[in-house]
Amino acid sequence: HKFYFTKRRFKDHFANLPVEIVRISTFLMEITLSGNAFLARMERAALAPLKALVPWGGSHLVVVLRKAQVTR
């Protein structure tokens, strides 16, 4: 994948688009300190040891979107 999305980062990324988040589910372990790419890499590195205990953690983000209603 090109992007590492946490729930917060996903919502931020799609905030200005004409879509509505119907449902968002995750098994992600997230700290989400910043939207900064370097800090995001540091976050993933800090959480990496936890993947041995919770192998599915950090790998599933399921989102249902729908087109937002356009009012004219």
C-alpha positions in Angstrom: 0.0 0.0 0.0 1.1 3.5 -0.7 -0.3 5.0 2.5 -0.3 3.9 6.1 -3.8 4.8 7.3 -4.9 4.9 10.9 -8.5 5.9 11.5 -7.6 9.5 12.2 -5.3 9.7 9.1 -8.0 8.2 7.0 -10.6 10.7 8.1 -8.2 13.6 7.6 -7.3 12.4 4.1 -10.9 12.2 3.0 -12.2 15.1 5.0 -12.6 17.5 2.0 -13.9 15.0 -0.5 -17.6 14.4 -1.2 -17.8 11.1 0.6 -19.4 10.1 3.9 -17.8 7.5 6.1 -20.6 5.0 6.9 -18.6 2.7 9.0 -14.9 2.3 10.0 -13.5 -0.7 11.7 -9.9 -1.4 12.6 -7.6 -3.8 14.5 -4.9 -1.1 14.3 -2.8 -0.3 17.3 -2.2 3.4 16.8 -0.6 6.3 18.6 -1.1 8.8 15.8 1.2 11.5 17.1 1.4 13.4 13.9 0.6 13.5 10.2 4.3 14.0 9.6 5.8 11.2 7.5 8.9 10.9 9.6 6.9 10.7 12.9 4.6 8.2 11.3 7.6 6.0 10.5 8.8 6.4 14.1 5.3 5.4 15.3 5.3 2.2 13.3 8.8 1.4 14.5 7.7 1.9 18.1 4.7 -0.4 17.7 6.6 -3.1 15.7 7.5 -5.2 18.8 3.8 -5.4 19.7 3.2 -7.2 16.4 4.8 -10.3 17.8 2.1 -10.4 20.5 -0.7 -9.3 18.3 0.2 -10.3 14.7 -3.0 -9.0 13.2 -2.5 -5.6 14.8 -1.8 -2.8 12.4 -3.0 -4.6 9.4 -6.7 -4.2 9.0 -8.6 -1.0 8.3 -12.1 -1.6 6.8 -14.0 1.4 5.7 -17.4 1.7 4.1 -17.9 5.0 2.2 -20.7 6.4 0.2 -21.0 9.5 -2.0 -22.1 12.5 -0.1 -25.5 13.9 -1.0 -25.0 17.0 -3.1 -27.6 19.7 -2.5 -28.3 22.2 -5.3 
